[in-house]
Amino acid sequence: MGRVNFRGTTSQSHPKKSYKFRIDEGPDVDGSDVVSLSANFRDGSLLRELGAHDLMLEAAVPCYSVKPVRLQVNGVYSGLRFQIEEPDIEYLERIGLDPVGRCYKVERKIEVKDTVEEYIEGFVNTTEDDWLRDDIIAFIEALFATTDDRLEEWLLGSLDVDLFIDWYAAAVTAGALDFAGHNFILHRDRAGGAWRILPWDLDNVMRSASLPAIYATEETPGPSGLHNGLVDRVLSVPSFKRRYLERLGELLDGPFDSESMAALLEARAADQEDDALIDVEKRTRERFDLFLAEVDTVINVMEDREAFLRASIDSLMPPQWVDLAINEVLLGDDDTVSAALGAEFHYRGATAIDVAGFHLSDDPFAPEKWPLPGVLLEAGEHLYIELPPDARGDDWIWLTAADSAPVDSIDLAAFSGADAVGRYPDGFGAIRVLESATPGTSNDWSPAALLDVWPVGGDVRRRADRFTVDIVLSSTWREELDVRIEMDLEYEGGIRHAKNPILTVDPPILGPGQVWEYSQRLRISTNETLYPPGRYDLVYSVIEGESDRLTSARTSLFIDDGYGEFEDWVELLNSGENPIDLEGHYLTDDFEDEPFAWPLPAATLMPEQSVVVWLDKDPEQGVFHADFKLDRDGEELALVLDADPDTVLIDRMVFGYQDSDWSLGRYPDARGSWELFDAPSPGSQNSDPVVP
């Protein structure tokens, strides 16, 4: 039992219809209660979406599944359709992404919009029917507000750039037209972090061999002049543009070469040829010759496309030195170095660069003042040179290439009195006053202010409970520090509870090394309905000037289970330096007899990230709700890894009778002994254990 609707707007005008079936009763199909069948009537070959899907997978881009199926209506063959996987929770689980993260199907041009309603229409949440768009609004606004000199650093922290490059290379090779204005997906874990781009609706592809290699930019827009603002901004970073073109070349030398693509398309065509030939509703109707000619056309277009793209790469490729930067300059009398002035360079390109012929200078009228030694720099390597005694160190310093092209520069006058300035992170970060001189190695830096925050009286709360915030602000700046502290309330994934901060504090001006402490008792108004239910974080930001965020900190305000209930829970913490995939891990309250009692969902814990799992026997309430409860009188809880054929016990705790609203936890976090706490702290650091 279920409902059926037409799928898509354009297809409704075609004689061959696309359908969407919603199953209300009965078994799911491929794990989903929604079945989307696309007619792909505009594609006379019935091959294009399948081919583009395969190219995405060849480029290591997760992609929705496309499966040809025979549609029968009342027992009569109604033609070939393509079952399209919906971008829902099941899809995210299948490709290994956080299934309860924020997932938006982009329906409108990437640009700053005037109203929230425009963002709601332009970014359709595929997993939740809600109107919350704070996270995507913040991303889009910052995408266009970030200055060019900070853009590379911002993008590396806000976007999975490697995935973006793979996606763009595959989309451009396939000649995808739609992503200039819509038809792709943006996803982010519910804990925040970088956005990921994913393909969607790859049916309008493989029609032109001469679609530009830099497609959907303002310079080479799509139909009706549309261009993709995200593509524009990423490719405006010379280093990213070079990485993309290098990756495109790699793929054209591998799975995207014409022979491989022809073999892939021919295999797909052969698999469905019998069903396609008798499909009288397809674009070419009963004309077998026209259908087979369409298949040949697609293969020929892709053969010509390879040649066109190869010819484009060299003319578009930025010079190799875009990945070379002045990384550090020594300015003062620092005991750690042998000279008063020196310069360090960092190279972040993929292939080695010879810096012979490059020059450094502090005189714009003599750009070739100091030649760099003729050495070969590999990816990630540093080169340090000492400068002669006449180097001024109080003005601009320039790096030029062998052809005199400007490579990089630093305004040293802005850092008078500092011993060492440099980029942090190495190579692409902003110029900062460094902690110490580190010639030949990675730069060391910390923000001008350090912030410590604590909630007092416990973190698990009901709405409208009073709570206390304690703030300690420390100045590490060499001059006076004049800042303000703003506190926001955020739902997981960066969804803000209110448009404005719920608290703004103006500390006194702090001198070097000074510390300021602040405490206040607060309550969130009961008139402000927290939506949606779940965990909320207090996010504290130290702001200088209008909007320059120096540092930030966060801690949980409260966590309920999203249903107004306060059940048993366990907090899992990744204390290592690498991400951990939770898939294959299990929780159990009976390790000996049932080690794989409840599987953790497919999600990734980043370093120092934690997740709360509710042990409430309510799995229908979400993926982090286990199907068992703990025994108040005492039992065990174990974390287990299924490393087939081995069963690996990662951690185990056996406990006795438990009082309500108390918890057991490791102190210090992750590696300490088990201690008792009267103020549980899910999602934040364990502190103040009860001393027996």
C-alpha positions as CSV (number, residue, x, y, z in Angstrom):
1,M,0.0,0.0,0.0
2,G,1.2,3.5,-0.7
3,R,1.0,6.6,-2.9
4,V,2.3,7.5,-6.3
5,N,3.2,10.9,-7.7
6,F,4.9,12.2,-10.8
7,R,8.6,12.9,-10.1
8,G,10.1,16.2,-11.2
9,T,8.5,19.2,-12.8
10,T,10.0,19.1,-16.3
11,S,9.2,15.4,-16.8
12,Q,5.5,16.0,-16.4
13,S,5.4,17.5,-19.9
14,H,7.0,14.4,-21.4
15,P,5.0,11.5,-22.8
16,K,7.1,9.1,-20.8
17,K,6.6,9.9,-17.1
18,S,8.8,9.7,-14.0
19,Y,7.3,8.5,-10.8
20,K,7.8,8.5,-7.1
21,F,6.2,5.8,-4.9
22,R,5.8,6.2,-1.2
23,I,5.3,3.0,0.7
24,D,2.9,3.4,3.7
25,E,2.5,-0.3,4.4
26,G,4.5,-3.3,3.4
27,P,8.3,-4.0,3.0
28,D,10.7,-1.3,2.0
29,V,12.6,-1.4,-1.3
30,D,16.3,-1.5,-0.9
31,G,16.0,-0.2,2.7
32,S,13.8,2.8,1.8
33,D,10.1,3.5,1.9
34,V,10.5,5.9,-1.1
35,V,11.1,4.5,-4.7
36,S,12.0,7.1,-7.3
37,L,11.8,6.0,-11.0
38,S,13.2,8.4,-13.5
39,A,12.2,8.1,-17.2
40,N,15.2,10.1,-18.5
41,F,13.1,10.9,-21.5
42,R,15.4,13.6,-22.8
43,D,18.2,11.1,-23.0
44,G,17.8,9.2,-26.3
45,S,20.6,6.8,-25.3
46,L,19.2,6.0,-21.8
47,L,22.9,6.0,-20.9
48,R,23.9,9.4,-19.6
49,E,23.0,9.3,-16.0
50,L,24.5,5.8,-15.6
51,G,27.7,6.9,-17.2
52,A,28.0,10.1,-15.0
53,H,27.3,8.0,-11.9
54,D,30.1,5.6,-12.9
55,L,32.5,8.5,-13.5
56,M,31.8,9.9,-10.0
57,L,32.6,6.5,-8.4
58,E,35.8,6.2,-10.5
59,A,36.9,9.6,-9.0
60,A,36.2,8.2,-5.5
61,V,33.2,10.5,-5.0
62,P,30.3,8.9,-3.1
63,C,27.2,9.0,-5.3
64,Y,23.6,8.0,-5.2
65,S,22.8,4.7,-6.8
66,V,21.2,4.5,-10.3
67,K,19.7,1.2,-11.3
68,P,17.8,0.4,-14.6
69,V,14.5,-1.4,-13.9
70,R,11.6,-2.8,-16.0
71,L,8.4,-1.0,-15.1
72,Q,5.2,-3.0,-15.5
73,V,1.8,-1.4,-15.1
74,N,-1.1,-3.8,-14.5
75,G,1.2,-6.6,-15.9
76,V,2.1,-4.7,-19.1
77,Y,5.7,-3.6,-19.8
78,S,5.7,0.2,-19.6
79,G,9.3,0.8,-20.5
80,L,12.7,1.2,-18.9
81,R,13.1,3.4,-15.9
82,F,16.0,4.2,-13.6
83,Q,15.6,3.7,-9.8
84,I,17.2,6.7,-8.2
85,E,18.4,6.5,-4.6
86,E,16.9,9.3,-2.5
87,P,19.4,11.5,-0.5
88,D,17.9,10.4,2.8
89,I,19.2,8.9,6.0
90,E,19.6,5.4,4.5
91,Y,21.7,6.9,1.6
92,L,23.9,8.8,4.1
93,E,24.4,5.6,6.1
94,R,25.3,3.6,3.0
95,I,28.0,6.0,1.9
96,G,29.4,6.3,5.4
97,L,28.3,9.8,6.4
98,D,26.6,11.0,9.5
99,P,23.0,10.0,8.9
100,V,21.7,12.7,11.2
101,G,24.0,15.4,9.9
102,R,22.6,18.4,7.9
103,C,22.0,17.5,4.3
104,Y,20.8,20.0,1.8
105,K,19.8,19.6,-1.8
106,V,20.8,22.8,-3.6
107,E,17.9,24.1,-5.7
108,R,19.1,27.7,-6.3
109,K,22.2,29.6,-7.2
110,I,24.9,29.8,-4.6
111,E,24.8,33.4,-3.5
112,V,24.0,35.5,-0.4
113,K,20.3,35.8,-0.2
114,D,18.1,38.5,1.3
115,T,15.7,36.4,3.4
116,V,15.6,33.1,5.4
117,E,12.7,32.0,3.2
118,E,15.0,32.2,0.2
119,Y,17.5,29.9,1.9
120,I,14.7,27.5,2.9
121,E,13.6,27.3,-0.8
122,G,17.1,27.1,-2.1
123,F,18.5,24.6,0.3
124,V,16.1,21.7,0.8
125,N,16.8,19.6,3.9
126,T,16.6,16.0,2.7
127,T,16.5,14.3,6.1
128,E,14.4,16.6,8.3
129,D,11.4,18.7,7.4
130,D,12.4,21.9,9.2
131,W,13.1,25.5,8.6
132,L,16.5,25.8,10.3
133,R,19.1,27.1,8.0
134,D,21.6,29.0,10.2
135,D,24.4,26.6,9.4
136,I,24.1,27.0,5.6
137,I,23.5,30.7,5.9
138,A,26.7,31.1,7.9
139,F,28.6,29.1,5.4
140,I,27.4,31.0,2.3
141,E,27.8,34.4,3.9
142,A,31.3,33.6,5.1
143,L,32.1,32.1,1.6
144,F,31.6,35.5,0.1
145,A,32.7,37.7,3.0
146,T,36.1,36.1,3.5
147,T,38.9,38.2,1.9
148,D,41.0,36.7,-0.8
149,D,44.1,36.6,1.4
150,R,42.3,34.5,4.0
151,L,40.2,32.4,1.7
152,E,42.5,29.4,1.3
153,E,42.7,29.0,5.0
154,W,39.0,29.5,5.5
155,L,38.1,27.0,2.8
156,L,40.4,24.3,4.2
157,G,38.6,24.6,7.5
158,S,35.1,24.9,6.1
159,L,35.0,22.6,3.1
160,D,36.3,19.2,2.2
161,V,38.5,20.6,-0.6
162,D,39.8,17.2,-1.7
163,L,36.3,15.9,-2.2
164,F,35.2,19.1,-3.9
165,I,38.1,18.8,-6.4
166,D,37.3,15.1,-7.2
167,W,33.6,16.0,-7.6
168,Y,34.3,19.0,-9.9
169,A,36.7,17.0,-12.0
170,A,34.2,14.2,-12.5
171,A,31.3,16.7,-13.1
172,V,33.3,18.6,-15.7
173,T,34.5,15.5,-17.5
174,A,30.9,14.3,-17.7
175,G,29.9,17.6,-19.1
176,A,27.3,18.1,-16.4
177,L,25.3,21.3,-17.1
178,D,23.0,21.7,-14.1
179,F,25.4,22.3,-11.2
180,A,26.0,25.9,-12.5
181,G,22.8,26.7,-10.7
182,H,21.5,23.7,-8.8
183,N,21.5,19.9,-8.5
184,F,24.1,19.0,-6.0
185,I,24.2,18.3,-2.3
186,L,25.9,19.9,0.7
187,H,26.3,17.7,3.8
188,R,27.9,18.3,7.2
189,D,28.2,16.1,10.3
190,R,25.8,17.1,13.1
191,A,28.9,17.9,15.2
192,G,29.9,20.5,12.7
193,G,33.2,20.5,10.8
194,A,33.7,20.8,7.0
195,W,31.0,20.7,4.4
196,R,31.0,18.0,1.8
197,I,29.7,18.3,-1.7
198,L,27.9,15.3,-3.3
199,P,26.5,14.8,-6.7
200,W,22.8,14.8,-7.5
201,D,20.5,14.5,-10.6
202,L,23.3,13.7,-13.1
203,D,21.0,13.3,-16.1
204,N,21.8,16.5,-18.1
205,V,25.4,15.4,-19.1
206,M,27.6,14.2,-22.0
207,R,26.0,16.5,-24.5
208,S,28.9,18.7,-25.5
209,A,32.6,17.8,-26.0
210,S,33.6,21.5,-25.7
211,L,32.2,22.4,-22.3
212,P,35.0,24.5,-20.7
213,A,37.4,22.8,-18.2
214,I,36.7,25.7,-15.9
215,Y,32.9,25.5,-16.2
216,A,30.2,27.2,-14.1
217,T,32.5,30.1,-13.1
218,E,31.7,33.8,-13.7
219,E,34.2,33.7,-16.6
220,T,32.7,30.6,-18.2
221,P,29.1,30.4,-16.9
222,G,26.4,27.9,-17.6
223,P,23.1,28.3,-19.4
224,S,21.4,31.7,-18.9
225,G,24.7,33.1,-17.5
226,L,24.4,31.1,-14.3
227,H,27.6,30.4,-12.4
228,N,28.2,28.5,-9.2
229,G,29.5,30.8,-6.4
230,L,31.2,27.9,-4.6
231,V,33.1,26.9,-7.7
232,D,34.0,30.5,-8.3
233,R,35.5,31.0,-4.9
234,V,37.3,27.7,-4.7
235,L,39.0,28.2,-8.1
236,S,39.8,31.8,-7.3
237,V,42.5,30.3,-5.0
238,P,45.4,29.6,-7.4
239,S,46.7,26.7,-5.4
240,F,43.2,25.0,-5.5
241,K,42.9,25.7,-9.3
242,R,46.2,24.0,-9.8
243,R,45.3,21.0,-7.7
244,Y,42.1,20.7,-9.6
245,L,43.8,20.7,-13.0
246,E,46.4,18.3,-11.8
247,R,43.7,16.0,-10.6
248,L,41.8,16.3,-13.8
249,G,45.0,15.3,-15.7
250,E,45.5,12.3,-13.4
251,L,41.9,11.1,-14.1
252,L,42.3,11.6,-17.8
253,D,45.4,9.5,-17.7
254,G,43.5,6.8,-15.8
255,P,39.8,5.9,-15.5
256,F,38.7,8.9,-17.6
257,D,40.8,8.2,-20.7
258,S,38.7,7.6,-23.9
259,E,39.2,3.9,-24.1
260,S,38.2,3.3,-20.4
261,M,35.2,5.5,-20.8
262,A,34.1,3.9,-24.0
263,A,34.4,0.4,-22.4
264,L,32.4,1.6,-19.4
265,L,29.6,3.1,-21.5
266,E,29.5,0.1,-23.9
267,A,29.1,-2.3,-21.0
268,R,26.3,-0.2,-19.5
269,A,24.6,0.0,-22.9
270,A,24.9,-3.8,-23.4
271,D,23.4,-4.6,-20.0
272,Q,20.1,-2.8,-20.8
273,E,20.0,-3.0,-24.6
274,D,17.3,-5.7,-24.8
275,D,14.9,-3.8,-22.5
276,A,15.7,-0.4,-24.1
277,L,15.0,-1.6,-27.6
278,I,11.4,-2.7,-26.8
279,D,10.7,0.4,-24.8
280,V,8.3,2.2,-27.1
281,E,7.9,5.2,-24.8
282,K,11.6,6.2,-25.0
283,R,12.6,9.3,-27.0
284,T,13.4,7.4,-30.2
285,R,10.3,5.3,-29.8
286,E,10.4,2.1,-32.0
287,R,13.4,3.3,-34.1
288,F,16.2,0.9,-33.2
289,D,18.6,2.6,-35.5
290,L,18.1,6.0,-33.8
291,F,18.5,4.6,-30.4
292,L,21.8,2.8,-31.2
293,A,23.0,6.0,-33.0
294,E,22.3,7.9,-29.8
295,V,24.4,5.4,-27.8
296,D,27.3,5.9,-30.3
297,T,26.9,9.7,-30.0
298,V,27.4,9.6,-26.3
299,I,30.5,7.5,-26.7
300,N,31.9,9.8,-29.4
301,V,31.2,12.9,-27.4
302,M,33.2,11.5,-24.4
303,E,36.1,10.5,-26.8
304,D,36.2,14.1,-28.1
305,R,35.8,15.5,-24.6
306,E,39.0,13.8,-23.4
307,A,40.9,15.4,-26.2
308,F,39.3,18.8,-25.5
309,L,40.1,18.7,-21.8
310,R,43.7,17.6,-22.3
311,A,44.3,20.5,-24.6
312,S,42.8,22.9,-22.1
313,I,44.8,21.9,-19.0
314,D,48.2,23.5,-20.0
315,S,46.7,26.9,-20.9
316,L,44.7,27.1,-17.7
317,M,47.3,25.7,-15.3
318,P,48.6,28.3,-12.8
319,P,52.4,28.3,-12.4
320,Q,54.0,25.9,-10.0
321,W,55.1,28.7,-7.7
322,V,51.5,29.4,-6.5
323,D,52.3,26.7,-3.9
324,L,55.4,28.5,-2.7
325,A,55.2,31.1,0.1
326,I,57.3,33.2,2.4
327,N,56.6,31.3,5.5
328,E,58.6,33.0,8.2
329,V,60.8,36.1,8.6
330,L,63.2,36.6,11.6
331,L,63.2,40.3,12.6
332,G,64.9,40.7,15.9
333,D,67.7,39.6,18.1
334,D,66.4,36.1,18.9
335,D,68.8,33.8,20.8
336,T,67.5,30.8,18.9
337,V,69.0,31.9,15.5
338,S,72.4,32.9,14.3
339,A,71.5,36.0,12.4
340,A,69.4,39.1,13.0
341,L,67.5,38.6,9.8
342,G,66.5,35.5,7.9
343,A,63.7,34.2,5.7
344,E,62.0,30.8,5.5
345,F,60.0,29.4,2.5
346,H,57.4,26.6,2.5
347,Y,56.3,24.6,-0.5
348,R,52.9,22.8,-0.5
349,G,52.6,21.6,-4.1
350,A,52.3,18.0,-5.3
351,T,55.5,17.8,-7.4
352,A,58.9,19.2,-6.5
353,I,59.9,22.7,-7.5
354,D,63.3,24.1,-8.3
355,V,63.7,27.6,-6.8
356,A,66.8,28.4,-8.8
357,G,66.2,31.9,-10.4
358,F,63.8,33.0,-7.6
359,H,64.8,36.2,-5.7
360,L,64.0,37.9,-2.4
361,S,64.2,41.6,-1.9
362,D,63.2,44.5,0.4
363,D,63.6,47.0,-2.4
364,P,60.9,47.4,-5.0
365,F,63.4,49.0,-7.4
366,A,65.8,46.0,-7.0
367,P,63.6,42.9,-7.1
368,E,66.5,40.5,-7.7
369,K,68.5,41.6,-4.6
370,W,69.0,38.2,-3.0
371,P,68.9,35.0,-5.1
372,L,67.6,31.8,-3.6
373,P,69.9,28.8,-3.8
374,G,69.2,26.3,-6.5
375,V,67.6,23.6,-4.5
376,L,64.7,21.3,-5.2
377,L,61.8,21.5,-2.7
378,E,59.5,18.6,-2.2
379,A,55.9,18.8,-0.9
380,G,55.8,20.1,2.7
381,E,59.5,21.1,2.8
382,H,61.0,24.3,4.2
383,L,63.9,26.3,3.0
384,Y,65.7,28.8,5.3
385,I,68.2,31.4,4.2
386,E,70.1,34.0,6.3
387,L,69.9,37.6,5.0
388,P,72.9,40.0,4.8
389,P,73.4,42.6,7.5
390,D,72.0,45.4,5.3
391,A,68.6,43.8,5.1
392,R,66.2,46.4,6.7
393,G,63.5,44.2,8.1
394,D,61.2,47.2,8.7
395,D,59.3,47.3,5.3
396,W,57.8,45.1,2.7
397,I,59.7,42.0,1.6
398,W,59.0,40.4,-1.8
399,L,59.6,37.0,-3.4
400,T,59.7,36.9,-7.2
401,A,59.9,34.0,-9.7
402,A,62.6,33.4,-12.4
403,D,60.4,35.4,-14.8
404,S,60.2,38.3,-12.3
405,A,56.5,37.4,-11.6
406,P,55.5,38.4,-8.0
407,V,55.1,35.2,-5.9
408,D,54.5,36.4,-2.3
409,S,55.1,39.4,0.0
410,I,54.8,40.4,3.6
411,D,54.4,43.9,5.2
412,L,57.0,43.7,8.0
413,A,56.3,47.3,9.1
414,A,53.0,46.1,10.6
415,F,55.0,43.8,13.1
416,S,57.5,46.2,14.6
417,G,59.0,44.9,17.7
418,A,58.3,41.2,17.0
419,D,61.1,38.7,16.8
420,A,59.5,36.4,14.2
421,V,56.5,36.6,12.0
422,G,55.1,34.0,9.7
423,R,52.2,32.1,8.3
424,Y,50.1,29.8,10.5
425,P,49.2,27.2,9.3
426,D,52.4,26.9,7.2
427,G,52.3,28.0,3.6
428,F,48.8,29.5,3.4
429,G,47.7,30.9,6.8
430,A,47.5,34.5,7.8
431,I,50.7,36.3,8.8
432,R,51.0,36.3,12.6
433,V,53.4,37.1,15.3
434,L,54.9,33.7,16.2
435,E,55.5,32.2,19.6
436,S,59.2,31.8,18.7
437,A,61.5,31.6,15.7
438,T,61.4,28.1,14.1
439,P,63.7,28.4,11.0
440,G,63.5,25.3,8.8
441,T,60.5,23.7,10.7
442,S,56.8,24.3,11.2
443,N,55.7,27.6,12.7
444,D,54.4,27.8,16.3
445,W,51.6,30.2,17.2
446,S,48.8,30.6,19.7
447,P,45.9,33.2,19.6
448,A,46.2,36.5,21.3
449,A,43.7,35.4,23.9
450,L,43.0,32.2,25.7
451,L,39.6,31.3,27.0
452,D,38.5,28.8,29.6
453,V,34.8,28.3,30.4
454,W,32.8,26.1,32.8
455,P,29.2,25.5,33.4
456,V,28.6,25.1,37.2
457,G,26.1,22.7,38.8
458,G,25.8,20.0,36.1
459,D,25.2,19.9,32.4
460,V,22.1,17.8,32.1
461,R,19.1,20.1,32.6
462,R,15.5,20.8,32.0
463,R,14.4,23.9,30.2
464,A,14.4,27.1,32.2
465,D,16.8,25.8,34.8
466,R,19.2,28.3,36.1
467,F,22.9,27.8,35.4
468,T,26.1,29.5,36.1
469,V,28.9,30.3,33.6
470,D,32.4,30.9,34.7
471,I,34.8,32.6,32.3
472,V,38.6,33.0,32.5
473,L,40.2,35.2,29.8
474,S,44.0,35.3,29.5
475,S,45.9,37.7,27.4
476,T,48.9,36.3,25.5
477,W,49.4,39.4,23.3
478,R,52.4,41.6,23.6
479,E,50.3,44.7,23.6
480,E,46.9,45.7,25.2
481,L,44.0,43.5,24.4
482,D,40.6,45.1,23.9
483,V,37.9,42.6,23.2
484,R,34.3,41.5,24.0
485,I,33.0,38.0,24.7
486,E,29.8,36.8,23.1
487,M,27.9,33.7,24.1
488,D,25.5,31.9,21.7
489,L,23.3,28.9,22.2
490,E,23.7,26.4,19.4
491,Y,22.1,23.1,18.4
492,E,24.3,20.4,17.0
493,G,25.6,21.2,13.6
494,G,25.9,24.9,14.3
495,I,22.2,25.7,14.3
496,R,21.8,28.8,16.4
497,H,19.0,29.1,19.0
498,A,18.6,32.9,18.5
499,K,19.7,35.4,15.9
500,N,21.7,37.5,18.5
501,P,24.0,36.3,21.3
502,I,22.2,35.5,24.5
503,L,25.0,37.2,26.5
504,T,27.6,39.8,25.7
505,V,30.4,40.7,28.2
506,D,32.9,43.6,27.9
507,P,36.1,42.7,29.8
508,P,38.5,45.5,30.9
509,I,41.4,46.1,28.6
510,L,44.1,43.6,29.5
511,G,47.8,44.1,29.4
512,P,50.3,41.4,28.4
513,G,49.9,38.3,30.6
514,Q,46.9,39.6,32.5
515,V,44.0,37.4,33.5
516,W,40.3,38.3,33.9
517,E,37.7,36.2,35.6
518,Y,33.9,36.5,35.3
519,S,30.9,34.6,36.7
520,Q,27.2,35.0,36.1
521,R,24.0,33.1,36.8
522,L,21.7,32.9,33.8
523,R,18.4,31.3,32.7
524,I,17.1,30.8,29.2
525,S,13.6,32.3,29.0
526,T,10.8,29.7,29.0
527,N,9.2,31.8,26.3
528,E,12.0,30.8,23.9
529,T,11.0,27.3,22.8
530,L,14.1,25.2,22.2
531,Y,13.7,23.7,18.8
532,P,14.5,21.0,17.9
533,P,15.0,19.1,21.2
534,G,18.4,17.6,22.0
535,R,21.8,18.7,22.9
536,Y,22.6,22.4,23.0
537,D,26.0,24.0,23.4
538,L,27.1,27.3,24.9
539,V,29.5,28.8,22.4
540,Y,31.8,31.6,23.7
541,S,33.7,33.8,21.2
542,V,36.3,36.4,21.9
543,I,35.7,39.2,19.4
544,E,38.1,42.1,18.5
545,G,36.7,45.0,16.6
546,E,33.6,44.4,14.5
547,S,33.9,40.7,13.9
548,D,37.5,39.4,14.1
549,R,37.1,36.2,16.2
550,L,40.4,35.6,18.1
551,T,39.4,32.4,19.8
552,S,36.4,30.4,21.0
553,A,35.3,27.7,23.4
554,R,32.2,25.7,23.9
555,T,30.6,23.5,26.5
556,S,27.2,21.8,26.8
557,L,24.4,23.6,28.5
558,F,22.1,20.6,28.8
559,I,21.3,17.4,27.1
560,D,18.0,15.6,27.1
561,D,17.2,12.6,24.9
562,G,15.0,14.7,22.6
563,Y,11.8,13.3,24.1
564,G,11.7,15.2,27.4
565,E,13.1,12.1,29.2
566,F,16.3,11.8,31.2
567,E,17.5,8.2,30.6
568,D,20.7,6.3,31.1
569,W,23.5,7.4,28.7
570,V,27.2,6.8,28.0
571,E,29.6,9.3,26.5
572,L,32.2,8.1,24.0
573,L,35.3,10.3,23.5
574,N,38.0,10.1,20.7
575,S,41.1,11.1,22.6
576,G,43.5,10.3,19.8
577,E,44.9,12.3,17.0
578,N,43.0,10.7,14.1
579,P,39.3,10.4,13.2
580,I,37.6,7.1,14.3
581,D,34.9,5.4,12.2
582,L,32.2,4.1,14.6
583,E,31.0,1.5,12.1
584,G,32.0,-1.9,13.4
585,H,31.9,-0.9,17.0
586,Y,29.3,-2.2,19.5
587,L,28.0,-1.5,23.0
588,T,26.9,-4.3,25.2
589,D,25.9,-5.0,28.8
590,D,26.9,-8.6,28.5
591,F,30.4,-9.0,26.9
592,E,30.8,-12.7,27.5
593,D,27.6,-13.9,26.0
594,E,26.5,-11.1,23.7
595,P,29.5,-8.9,22.7
596,F,27.7,-7.4,19.6
597,A,24.5,-6.4,21.3
598,W,24.0,-3.0,19.7
599,P,25.9,-1.6,16.7
600,L,27.0,2.0,16.8
601,P,25.8,4.0,13.7
602,A,27.9,4.8,10.8
603,A,29.5,8.1,11.9
604,T,32.9,9.6,12.4
605,L,34.4,10.9,15.7
606,M,37.0,13.6,15.0
607,P,39.9,14.0,17.5
608,E,38.7,15.3,20.9
609,Q,35.1,14.9,19.8
610,S,32.6,13.1,21.9
611,V,29.1,11.6,21.3
612,V,26.4,10.7,23.8
613,V,24.5,7.4,23.3
614,W,21.2,7.0,25.1
615,L,20.8,3.6,26.8
616,D,17.0,3.9,26.9
617,K,15.7,0.9,24.8
618,D,14.1,3.4,22.4
619,P,15.9,2.8,19.1
620,E,13.0,4.3,17.2
621,Q,13.9,7.7,18.7
622,G,17.2,8.0,16.8
623,V,20.4,6.3,15.7
624,F,22.1,7.1,19.0
625,H,19.4,5.4,21.1
626,A,20.5,1.9,22.0
627,D,18.0,-1.0,22.3
628,F,18.9,-1.9,25.9
629,K,18.9,-0.2,29.3
630,L,21.3,-0.4,32.2
631,D,20.4,-2.1,35.5
632,R,20.3,0.4,38.4
633,D,21.4,-2.4,40.8
634,G,24.6,-2.8,38.9
635,E,26.0,-4.7,35.8
636,E,28.6,-3.9,33.1
637,L,29.0,-1.8,30.0
638,A,31.5,-2.6,27.3
639,L,32.7,-1.1,24.0
640,V,33.7,-3.7,21.5
641,L,35.2,-3.8,18.0
642,D,34.3,-6.5,15.5
643,A,37.7,-7.0,13.8
644,D,36.6,-10.2,12.1
645,P,37.7,-12.8,13.0
646,D,38.7,-11.2,16.3
647,T,36.5,-9.6,18.9
648,V,38.4,-6.7,20.4
649,L,37.4,-5.4,23.9
650,I,38.2,-1.6,23.8
651,D,36.9,-0.6,27.2
652,R,34.8,-2.2,29.9
653,M,33.3,-1.0,33.2
654,V,31.6,-3.1,35.9
655,F,29.6,-1.0,38.3
656,G,27.3,-1.6,41.4
657,Y,24.2,0.2,42.5
658,Q,23.8,3.7,41.0
659,D,22.0,6.7,42.5
660,S,20.0,9.0,40.1
661,D,21.7,12.0,38.6
662,W,25.2,10.7,39.4
663,S,27.7,9.4,36.9
664,L,30.9,7.4,36.7
665,G,33.6,8.7,34.4
666,R,37.3,8.7,33.8
667,Y,39.3,11.4,35.4
668,P,41.3,12.9,33.7
669,D,39.3,12.3,30.5
670,A,39.9,9.1,28.5
671,R,43.0,7.8,30.4
672,G,42.3,8.3,34.1
673,S,40.8,6.0,36.6
674,W,37.0,5.6,37.1
675,E,35.6,8.3,39.5
676,L,32.2,9.3,40.8
677,F,30.7,12.6,39.8
678,D,27.7,14.5,41.3
679,A,27.6,16.8,38.3
680,P,27.4,14.7,35.1
681,S,29.1,16.4,32.1
682,P,28.1,14.7,28.8
683,G,29.7,16.4,25.9
684,S,32.3,18.3,28.0
685,Q,35.4,17.6,30.1
686,N,35.0,15.6,33.3
687,S,35.9,17.6,36.4
688,D,35.6,17.7,40.2
689,P,35.1,14.1,41.0
690,V,33.6,13.3,44.4
691,V,36.3,12.3,46.9
692,P,35.1,9.4,49.1
